[in-house]
Amino acid sequence: MSKRSHENPRTDKAETGEAVRRSVLGDAHVDRANAAKSDFDAPFQDLITEYAWGTVWAGESISRRERSMITLALLAATGNFEEIPMHIRATQNTGATPQDIIETFQHVAIYAGVPKANHAIKLAKMTFDEMSDYQSMDGEKS
């Protein structure tokens, strides 16, 4: 069985994944993630680029707005809070609104538990505040 090297030529799914990931998360985030990639985690990074971004997020059956809402709900419902701020920031690119997000977390409260939804809402509020501060410093938004 051959080992997959991160130096192998990229597949179409990997190229699509890279493009979708950049579109959703932004070039700066992807550039930081790629710069931090090592020989140790390169196979994992390749996996998520190809399958999470190049397959799941690249699908055409549902919109990126809907994918954002589903992703945020799943992260909150499963208690994987670390990625919620990143996906809140991504909503600037996917079209999910703050109203969409609060309704998503209300579903989490009913179907997965109030404490998980409450923590996700806290993270969302902090992230929106940080985004507002950052945008104010850039002069893009008051």
Residue pairs with C-beta under 8 A, 6 or more apart in sequence:
4 43
4 46
6 37
6 39
6 42
6 43
6 45
6 46
10 18
11 50
11 54
12 54
13 50
13 51
13 54
13 55
13 58
14 46
14 49
14 50
14 54
15 54
16 53
16 54
16 58
17 48
17 49
17 50
17 51
17 52
17 53
17 54
17 55
17 57
17 58
18 30
18 49
18 53
18 54
20 53
20 54
20 57
20 58
21 30
21 49
21 53
21 57
22 30
23 64
23 93
24 53
24 57
24 64
24 68
24 90
24 93
24 94
25 86
25 89
25 90
25 93
26 89
26 90
26 93
29 86
29 89
33 45
34 45
37 45
56 67
57 64
57 67
62 70
63 94
63 95
64 93
64 94
64 95
65 94
65 95
65 96
65 100
67 94
68 87
68 90
68 91
68 94
68 95
68 96
68 100
69 96
69 100
69 101
69 104
71 87
72 84
72 87
72 88
72 96
72 101
72 104
72 105
72 120
73 104
73 105
73 107
73 108
74 80
75 81
75 83
75 84
75 87
75 120
76 84
76 105
76 108
76 112
76 116
76 117
76 119
76 120
77 108
77 111
77 112
77 113
77 116
78 112
79 116
81 119
81 120
81 123
84 120
84 123
84 124
84 127
85 123
85 126
85 127
85 130
88 101
88 123
88 124
88 127
88 128
88 131
89 127
89 131
91 97
91 100
91 101
92 131
96 104
98 124
98 128
101 124
102 121
102 124
105 117
105 120
105 121
105 124
106 117
108 116
108 117
108 120
109 116
109 117
109 118
132 141
135 141
136 142
